[in-house]
């Protein structure tokens, strides 16, 4: 698998957190879209299937229903959804308290961790899609 076949959707507003993330994704040569509103997210999802969705804004401030809408969309049902967070963030909550996301991407960002995450998201979606097609 080459990372260049992966597609990542980053959800968030321009910030100092977003630039390092986009820089690493650019170095990995995977295609990346950025969406700053629920409407943009849903439009981007319809245009191209994301293997990985990264919520770069505070996941507690995500518009209500965004994660639910992503999970119910046919294009993102098998996508990996993670929330970008800081290891020192006092509001870091247990995964079960944030329904619909698959995990946290913890800052400071590391190219090796992000590479592994992108590859895992691609493999998860590829295998899940193949299983769904066989059972139909």
Backbone bond lengths (Angstrom), bond angles and torsions (degrees), N, CA, C in turn:
res aa  C-N    CA-C-N  psi(-1)  N-CA   C-N-CA  omega(-1)  CA-C   N-CA-C  phi
1 X - - - 1.443 - - 1.514 108.83 -
2 X 1.304 115.78 131.73 1.454 119.05 173.66 1.514 108.75 -102.54
3 X 1.300 116.16 138.95 1.458 120.55 -178.52 1.518 110.62 -62.14
4 X 1.319 117.39 -26.81 1.462 119.87 -178.45 1.528 112.29 -62.22
5 X 1.325 118.44 -15.57 1.466 121.53 177.12 1.526 112.03 -86.75
6 X 1.306 117.19 -4.61 1.463 121.39 -179.26 1.516 110.79 -88.85
7 X 1.337 114.36 149.55 1.460 120.55 177.09 1.526 108.70 -124.80
8 X 1.333 115.40 129.12 1.457 121.67 -177.75 1.521 109.09 -117.95
9 X 1.326 116.27 134.43 1.460 122.33 174.55 1.519 107.32 -111.33
10 X 1.334 115.92 119.42 1.459 122.03 178.37 1.522 107.56 -102.83
11 X 1.327 115.83 126.44 1.460 121.40 -178.96 1.520 108.10 -109.15
12 X 1.321 115.54 117.74 1.456 119.18 178.82 1.507 112.41 162.84
13 X 1.294 114.51 168.50 1.461 121.64 179.65 1.531 109.51 -92.74
14 X 1.334 116.57 153.51 1.469 119.10 177.82 1.527 110.56 -54.40
15 X 1.307 114.77 130.07 1.466 120.33 179.99 1.514 108.00 -158.27
16 X 1.316 115.28 174.04 1.463 118.67 178.38 1.533 110.81 -69.70
17 X 1.326 118.31 -20.76 1.463 121.45 176.10 1.521 111.57 -74.49
18 X 1.318 115.73 -33.47 1.459 120.85 -174.72 1.532 112.39 -72.54
19 X 1.304 117.95 -36.42 1.462 121.41 -175.56 1.536 113.64 -61.98
20 X 1.342 119.79 -47.39 1.469 118.66 177.29 1.529 112.65 -62.23
21 X 1.331 116.42 -38.34 1.464 120.96 178.45 1.521 110.45 -61.76
22 X 1.321 117.23 -49.36 1.466 121.16 179.84 1.519 110.91 -64.87
23 X 1.323 117.14 -34.79 1.468 120.78 177.07 1.521 111.84 -62.36
24 X 1.328 116.65 -44.45 1.474 120.18 179.10 1.523 110.19 -67.09
25 X 1.322 117.87 -44.10 1.471 120.33 178.81 1.528 110.61 -61.04
26 X 1.323 116.85 -37.17 1.466 121.04 176.65 1.529 110.47 -63.54
27 X 1.327 117.42 -42.22 1.471 121.56 178.10 1.527 111.41 -64.22
28 X 1.337 117.02 -30.08 1.461 120.96 178.92 1.532 112.23 -78.49
29 X 1.322 116.54 -11.09 1.474 122.69 178.68 1.528 113.54 63.93
30 X 1.328 117.92 25.02 1.459 118.96 173.94 1.527 107.43 -92.91
31 X 1.317 116.09 150.06 1.458 118.74 -179.67 1.527 108.97 -70.96
32 X 1.319 114.84 141.99 1.454 120.55 -175.19 1.515 110.07 -137.81
33 X 1.322 116.28 135.01 1.460 123.31 171.41 1.513 107.87 -118.40
34 X 1.331 115.88 149.68 1.458 121.37 175.42 1.524 107.36 -120.61
35 X 1.318 115.86 133.55 1.460 121.86 177.30 1.520 108.08 -126.48
36 X 1.341 115.41 138.56 1.460 119.30 -176.89 1.519 113.77 -113.31
37 X 1.328 117.72 -0.20 1.460 120.52 178.63 1.524 108.89 -144.42
38 X 1.311 115.81 164.53 1.461 120.66 178.28 1.523 109.85 -58.90
39 X 1.328 116.41 -41.84 1.464 120.59 -179.68 1.524 111.28 -61.88
40 X 1.338 116.67 -43.85 1.463 120.48 178.25 1.521 111.11 -64.42
41 X 1.327 116.83 -39.52 1.467 120.86 178.95 1.524 109.92 -59.08
42 X 1.316 116.73 -51.15 1.461 120.44 -176.02 1.536 111.10 -66.36
43 X 1.326 118.18 -35.50 1.458 121.71 176.60 1.524 110.52 -65.47
44 X 1.321 117.25 -45.71 1.473 121.55 179.56 1.527 110.79 -62.80
45 X 1.335 116.60 -39.12 1.464 121.21 179.98 1.528 110.64 -63.87
46 X 1.334 116.36 -39.01 1.466 119.98 178.57 1.519 111.59 -69.32
47 X 1.338 116.80 -31.50 1.456 121.04 -178.30 1.525 112.77 -76.49
48 X 1.325 116.72 -38.16 1.464 119.75 -176.33 1.517 110.60 -153.54
49 X 1.301 115.54 133.03 1.457 122.76 -178.63 1.528 111.11 -68.83
50 X 1.339 118.09 116.65 1.469 118.91 176.11 1.527 111.12 -85.16
51 X 1.303 116.16 135.80 1.462 120.10 173.60 1.526 109.43 -79.11
52 X 1.336 114.15 -33.53 1.456 120.91 -175.76 1.525 108.85 -135.12
53 X 1.337 116.17 134.08 1.461 122.33 174.25 1.526 106.45 -117.71
54 X 1.334 115.75 124.84 1.463 121.02 179.00 1.519 108.35 -113.57
55 X 1.320 116.54 119.53 1.461 122.28 176.09 1.523 106.94 -88.20
56 X 1.343 116.23 101.56 1.460 118.83 -173.18 1.515 113.55 -87.01
57 X 1.328 117.46 -22.56 1.460 119.20 174.07 1.519 107.94 -77.78
58 X 1.308 115.79 167.18 1.454 120.13 178.11 1.524 108.87 -54.19
59 X 1.332 117.28 120.01 1.464 120.68 -176.51 1.526 112.61 -63.20
60 X 1.328 118.35 -19.69 1.460 120.79 176.62 1.531 110.74 -73.19
61 X 1.348 116.35 -24.83 1.457 120.98 -178.14 1.528 112.16 -96.07
62 X 1.320 118.08 4.25 1.463 120.73 179.76 1.520 108.88 -61.52
63 X 1.340 116.42 140.17 1.463 118.64 179.44 1.527 110.57 -54.73
64 X 1.323 115.09 136.73 1.460 119.44 -178.06 1.524 110.03 -57.13
65 X 1.278 115.96 132.05 1.454 120.72 177.56 1.515 114.60 92.32
66 X 1.339 119.07 -11.80 1.459 119.93 -177.86 1.528 111.08 -60.01
67 X 1.309 117.84 -49.16 1.462 120.64 -178.94 1.530 109.81 -65.64
68 X 1.328 116.93 -40.92 1.470 120.56 177.25 1.525 110.71 -60.94
69 X 1.349 116.81 -43.84 1.463 120.90 179.01 1.526 111.19 -63.97
70 X 1.334 116.96 -38.98 1.458 120.18 177.58 1.528 110.70 -63.58
71 X 1.324 116.08 -42.74 1.466 120.12 -179.00 1.526 112.33 -68.82
72 X 1.323 117.72 -30.25 1.461 119.26 -178.41 1.520 112.88 -86.89
73 X 1.318 117.54 -15.21 1.463 120.59 178.68 1.525 109.63 -70.92
74 X 1.314 116.14 135.57 1.463 120.53 179.62 1.526 110.83 -59.91
75 X 1.332 117.22 -31.00 1.466 120.51 -177.17 1.516 113.68 -78.15
76 X 1.309 119.04 -16.80 1.469 119.20 -178.21 1.515 113.24 -123.25
77 X 1.324 117.52 7.87 1.462 120.66 -179.07 1.528 111.53 -56.43
78 X 1.329 117.31 -35.33 1.459 121.57 -177.83 1.523 112.79 -102.46
79 X 1.320 117.13 3.74 1.465 120.19 179.53 1.519 110.65 -73.58
80 X 1.313 115.80 151.52 1.455 121.81 173.44 1.521 107.27 -88.10
81 X 1.323 116.87 129.26 1.459 121.86 179.89 1.526 108.32 -118.50
82 X 1.339 115.28 123.35 1.461 120.48 178.74 1.521 109.49 -128.50
83 X 1.322 115.33 154.52 1.460 121.79 177.19 1.519 108.43 -108.79
84 X 1.323 115.75 130.66 1.460 121.70 176.54 1.521 107.89 -77.87
85 X 1.302 116.81 128.23 1.459 120.85 -178.03 1.523 109.36 -145.04
86 X 1.297 115.79 166.71 1.456 122.63 -179.84 1.524 108.68 -102.17
87 X 1.322 116.87 140.44 1.469 119.43 -178.35 1.529 111.71 -64.18
88 X 1.328 117.46 -20.30 1.464 120.86 179.93 1.522 112.33 -101.09
89 X 1.327 117.01 9.48 1.458 121.25 -177.12 1.528 109.75 -70.45
90 X 1.328 117.21 118.05 1.470 118.73 -178.93 1.529 113.11 -68.68
91 X 1.338 116.76 -13.51 1.462 118.32 -178.86 1.526 112.12 -97.15
92 X 1.322 117.67 10.89 1.450 121.16 178.76 1.522 108.26 -64.97
93 X 1.309 115.72 117.35 1.459 120.90 -174.22 1.527 110.01 -107.91
94 X 1.320 117.27 161.63 1.461 119.80 176.42 1.530 111.15 -60.82
95 X 1.302 115.93 147.94 1.464 122.10 -177.64 1.521 112.13 -54.79
96 X 1.311 117.24 -38.54 1.467 119.64 -178.37 1.533 112.60 -67.18
97 X 1.332 117.53 -15.59 1.462 120.60 177.13 1.530 112.82 -86.44
98 X 1.326 117.15 -2.74 1.468 121.75 177.52 1.527 106.92 -124.94
99 X 1.335 116.85 78.64 1.461 120.31 -174.76 1.526 111.85 -62.47
100 X 1.317 114.67 139.92 1.457 120.40 175.52 1.506 114.76 99.97
101 X 1.337 118.03 -20.08 1.452 117.48 177.47 1.525 109.11 -95.22
102 X 1.322 114.01 154.79 1.466 119.83 -177.22 1.519 113.07 -93.72
103 X 1.323 117.06 -16.86 1.454 118.92 -179.53 1.514 111.65 170.27
104 X 1.333 114.64 -171.96 1.450 121.87 -179.35 1.526 109.35 -117.76
105 X 1.314 115.68 141.03 1.457 122.85 171.07 1.521 104.63 -103.54
106 X 1.328 116.33 111.33 1.457 121.57 -169.77 1.523 110.68 -96.08
107 X 1.349 115.32 129.29 1.455 121.82 174.75 1.521 108.40 -77.55
108 X 1.297 120.16 151.40 1.467 126.97 4.29 1.523 110.77 -74.31
109 X 1.324 114.40 144.04 1.462 120.59 -177.21 1.516 111.30 -74.10
110 X 1.313 114.40 148.36 1.457 122.17 -177.69 1.528 107.50 -133.91
111 X 1.325 117.95 133.95 1.468 120.80 -176.65 1.531 111.67 -61.85
112 X 1.322 117.69 -35.26 1.466 119.98 -179.85 1.528 111.52 -67.25
113 X 1.319 116.82 -42.35 1.467 120.86 178.85 1.522 109.68 -65.82
114 X 1.329 117.06 -44.52 1.461 119.98 -179.40 1.529 111.21 -65.82
115 X 1.329 116.97 -37.34 1.471 120.81 176.03 1.524 110.04 -59.95
116 X 1.316 116.37 -47.54 1.461 121.10 179.79 1.529 111.38 -62.50
117 X 1.327 116.90 -40.37 1.461 121.01 179.50 1.524 111.23 -64.61
118 X 1.324 117.07 -45.07 1.470 120.98 179.51 1.528 110.04 -63.03
119 X 1.316 117.20 -44.10 1.474 120.82 178.92 1.524 111.08 -63.57
120 X 1.312 117.44 -42.43 1.468 121.30 179.78 1.525 111.25 -64.47
121 X 1.326 116.43 -41.53 1.467 120.14 179.06 1.522 110.75 -63.56
122 X 1.332 116.20 -41.93 1.470 120.50 178.42 1.537 109.97 -62.89
123 X 1.330 116.99 -46.64 1.468 121.08 -179.19 1.529 111.03 -64.21
124 X 1.316 117.24 -42.25 1.473 120.78 179.39 1.522 110.95 -59.63
125 X 1.310 115.87 -47.29 1.460 119.51 -178.04 1.523 111.39 -67.76
126 X 1.303 117.12 -40.82 1.458 121.51 179.54 1.528 110.54 -62.49
127 X 1.324 117.21 -46.80 1.467 120.65 -179.14 1.518 111.58 -69.46
128 X 1.320 118.54 -41.31 1.447 121.79 179.70 1.515 110.99 -64.36
129 X 1.322 117.11 -42.38 1.462 121.40 178.16 1.519 110.67 -62.56
130 X 1.330 116.49 -42.10 1.474 120.22 -179.98 1.525 110.78 -64.15
131 X 1.325 117.87 -40.95 1.472 121.52 179.36 1.520 109.60 -65.56
132 X 1.321 117.44 -42.18 1.478 120.69 179.41 1.524 110.63 -62.08
133 X 1.315 118.28 -39.44 1.450 121.28 -179.06 1.523 111.66 -69.20
134 X 1.330 117.07 -34.98 1.465 120.77 179.75 1.523 110.27 -70.00
135 X 1.334 118.08 -36.95 1.455 119.84 -177.03 1.523 113.12 -79.54
136 X 1.301 118.31 -12.29 1.468 119.59 178.66 1.452 110.62 -77.56
